Amino acid sequence: PGFQMEVLANSDGLNFLRADTSPYAKQIEALMKKYPNLHFMVCGTSLKNLEESGQKAALLPNVRVTSSAVEQVAQRIREGWSYSAI
C-alpha cells in the first residue's frame, strides 16, 4: 500500500472501539484485516479518564493507544500527513 490511514477516537468516540460497547466491532475488525494500512487508535488521555471514572475499557483487538489525540494529530501533521476531523 502506498499510504497509511489512522482513525483516532477520543472522548465518547472511544465507545466505537471498545469491545463491550461498539455496535461496529465486527465491521471494524473486518476492515483491519482487509486493509493492513488502516489503523484504529484511541486517545490515551480519554482512556485514562474513562478508567478513572470506574469504567473498564476493553478495546477491540489491534486497536492502538496513543498518549493523547492532540499529540498524535500534531505529530502526524509535522510528518506531512493530512488531517480530517469527522
Backbone as a ProteinNet text record, in pm:
[ID]
protein_1_A
[PRIMARY]
PGFQMEVLANSDGLNFLRADTSPYAKQIEALMKKYPNLHFMVCGTSLKNLEESGQKAALLPNVRVTSSAVEQVAQRIREGWSYSAI
[TERTIARY]
82.5	0	85.7	42.5	118.2	86.2	-7.8	-41.9	-83.9	-84.7	-131.6	-247.7	-344.2	-456.9	-478.4	-500.3	-530.3	-665.9	-745.6	-871.8	-848.9	-853.8	-820.1	-946.1	-980.3	-1100.3	-1061.7	-1139.3	-1120.5	-1257.3	-1258.1	-1379.7	-1484.1	-1607	-1712	-1687.5	-1600.5	-1567.7	-1500.6	-1445.2	-1383.4	-1482.6	-1610.5	-1711.4	-1716.7	-1679.6	-1679.6	-1566.7	-1465.5	-1351	-1339.1	-1442.7	-1445.2	-1515.6	-1458.8	-1515.7	-1654.2	-1678.5	-1805.8	-1914.6	-1882.9	-1983.5	-1996.8	-1904.4	-1906.1	-2014.1	-2104.3	-2201.9	-2139.7	-2015.4	-1947.9	-1825.3	-1816	-1696	-1658.7	-1754.2	-1723.3	-1678.8	-1743.2	-1706.1	-1566.1	-1534.7	-1402.2	-1294.6	-1318.6	-1221.2	-1202.3	-1310.2	-1300.1	-1220.2	-1242.5	-1167	-1018.2	-984.6	-843.2	-776.8	-850.1	-793.5	-777	-875.3	-873.2	-771.5	-753.3	-665.9	-556.3	-441.2	-333.9	-276	-308.4	-260.6	-359.7	-468	-568.7	-551.1	-532.7	-508	-610.3	-663.9	-757	-683.5	-702	-629.3	-723.9	-689.7	-764.5	-670	-726.2	-653.5	-627.8	-502.6	-466.8	-522.6	-531.9	-588.4	-736.2	-810.2	-952.3	-970.9	-884.8	-892.4	-867.4	-768.1	-736.9	-854.7	-914.8	-1030	-1147.1	-1169.8	-1277.5	-1254.1	-1131.7	-1099.6	-1102	-1062.7	-1068.3	-1211.6	-1305.5	-1446.7	-1508.6	-1426.9	-1473.6	-1516.4	-1503.4	-1542.2	-1421.4	-1440.1	-1336.6	-1346.7	-1234.6	-1235.1	-1155.6	-1220.5	-1156.8	-1168.8	-1054.9	-1054.8	-1064.1	-1110.3	-1111.9	-968.8	-951.4	-816.3	-745.8	-618.7	-530.7	-556.7	-640.6	-657.9	-539.3	-476.6	-358.4	-397.7	-314.7	-335.9	-222.1	-256.9	-158.3	-162.7	-57.3	-52.1	-169.6	-194.8	-312	-347.3	-473.8	-518.3	-448.3	-437	-374.3	-229.5	-155.9	-15.9	-4.2	-91.9	-86.7	-113.9	-216.8	-250.1	-136	-83.3	26.9	148.6	180.8	295.2	274.7	156.6	130	133.5	82.5	86.9	231.6	314.6	458	523	475.1	530.1	473.7	381.3	326.4	194.5	136.4	7.5	-102.5	-210.3	-331	-419.2	-500.8	-588.2	-729.6	-824	-964.6	-1043.6	-1108.5	-1190.1	-1332.4	-1387.4	-1526.9	-1605.8
-120.4	0	125.1	224.7	347.2	450.8	422.2	518.9	447.2	523.2	473.7	562.5	503.9	579.9	542.5	644.6	623.3	683.5	608	657.2	671	793.3	823.3	865.1	790.3	819.8	879.1	978.4	1033.4	1060.3	1092.9	1123.4	1012.5	1048.7	947.3	857.4	899.4	817.4	685.9	677.7	552.3	437.2	467.4	361.5	282.1	343.4	273.2	171.5	185.4	94.8	8.5	7.3	-76.9	-208.3	-316.9	-449.3	-464.7	-397.2	-414.3	-315.9	-214.6	-114	-85.5	-128.7	-91.8	-166.8	-92.1	-158	-200.6	-160.5	-187.6	-276.1	-349.6	-428.8	-521.7	-597.2	-692.8	-621.6	-510.8	-436.2	-376.2	-323	-263.9	-371.2	-485.4	-594.5	-643.2	-650.3	-692.9	-591.6	-463.4	-359.9	-368.3	-391.8	-401.6	-521.5	-630.8	-748.9	-725.3	-660	-638.5	-532.4	-430.9	-318.4	-303.8	-365.8	-359	-218.6	-127.8	10	99.1	40.5	112.3	78.4	180.9	160.8	238.4	173.7	238.2	264.9	385.4	427.4	498.9	494.9	571.7	665.8	774.6	873.6	817.2	812	760.5	844.6	974.7	1062.1	1031	1015.3	981.1	844.3	750.6	616.1	620.7	697.3	711.7	774.2	877.6	942.8	846.3	765.1	666.4	566.6	517.1	418.2	479.6	605.7	672.8	697.3	698.6	715	582.3	476.3	346.1	250.3	290.3	203.1	125.3	-2.6	-84.3	-59.8	-49.2	-21.6	-128	-237.7	-342.3	-300.7	-276.9	-231.5	-349.4	-321.5	-423	-468.1	-589.2	-637.5	-545.1	-525.6	-447.9	-298.1	-249.5	-104.9	-53.5	49.1	105.4	218.7	242	352.9	452.1	577.4	683.5	769.3	842	919.9	1016.9	1090.9	1178.8	1205.4	1235.3	1262.9	1386.4	1489.3	1614.1	1589.8	1515.9	1487.6	1403.7	1306.5	1220.8	1300.9	1384.1	1466.3	1562.8	1629	1723.6	1653.7	1536.1	1460.2	1424.5	1375.3	1336.2	1456.8	1568.8	1689	1730.5	1723.9	1755.2	1660.1	1536.7	1436.7	1449.6	1543.8	1566.6	1496	1434	1367.1	1471.8	1432.7	1515	1479.5	1575.7	1555	1595.5	1512.1	1542.5	1501.9	1597	1568.2	1537.5	1430.9	1397.7	1375.9
0	0	0	-73.3	-84.1	21.2	108.1	211.5	339.1	447.5	577.2	620.7	687.8	739.9	885.7	967.4	1108.6	1140.6	1213.2	1266.7	1416.3	1464.4	1603.3	1678.1	1781.9	1860.9	1995.4	2037.6	2171.4	2232.6	2359.1	2433.5	2413	2379.9	2362.6	2241.7	2150.9	2034.8	2070.8	2191.9	2236.6	2233.1	2254.7	2257.6	2127.6	2016.4	1888.5	1878.2	1962.5	1957.2	2082.1	2164.2	2283.9	2252	2297.2	2270.6	2331.8	2443.1	2513.5	2472.5	2393.3	2358.6	2209.7	2128	1986.5	1908.9	1843.8	1757.8	1624.1	1600.7	1473.8	1489.7	1597.4	1626.8	1512	1460.6	1353	1226.4	1194.9	1074.4	1087.9	1205	1227.4	1219.6	1282.3	1276.8	1133.7	1055.9	915.8	833.9	858.1	787.1	817.9	945.1	982.4	915.7	901.4	835.1	685.8	624.9	480.1	437.9	522.4	488.5	594.2	573.6	673.5	691.4	601.8	613.1	688.8	739.4	817	964.4	1046.7	1189.4	1271.3	1372	1463.6	1593.9	1647.7	1767.6	1862.8	1990.8	2090	2163.6	2208.6	2287.5	2426.6	2466	2597.3	2710.9	2690.5	2793.4	2814.1	2704.8	2715.2	2778.8	2743.3	2800.4	2950.9	2991.2	3134.2	3208.7	3150.7	3213.7	3228	3127.1	3131.4	3243.7	3252.5	3355.3	3495.1	3507	3637.1	3683.4	3587.7	3624.1	3668.2	3667.1	3714	3605	3479.6	3369.1	3318.4	3295.2	3231.4	3081.8	3016.5	2873.4	2799.8	2767.4	2687.1	2540.7	2477.7	2339	2243.3	2122.8	2018	1990.5	1940.7	1909.2	1809.3	1830.5	1742.4	1742.4	1833	1847.6	1928.5	1877.1	1942.2	2036.3	2136.1	2229.3	2208.9	2186.9	2173.6	2299.8	2327.2	2451.6	2461.6	2355.6	2351.3	2205.4	2181.7	2044.9	1989.6	2071.8	2027.3	1986.4	2067.9	2035.3	1908.2	1890.8	1772.5	1645.6	1649.9	1533.3	1502.3	1604.1	1582.6	1523.1	1572.9	1521.2	1374.3	1342.4	1203.9	1109.9	1152.7	1068.8	1045.2	1150.1	1132.6	1032.6	1027.1	935.2	794.1	773.7	641	612.6	713.4	694.7	677.5	612.4	605.8	724.3	766.9	882.6	846.1	882	859.3	982.6	1045.5	1164.2	1119.7	1177.4	1145.3	1272.2
[MASK]
++++++++++++++++++++++++++++++++++++++++++++++++++++++++++++++++++++++++++++++++++++++

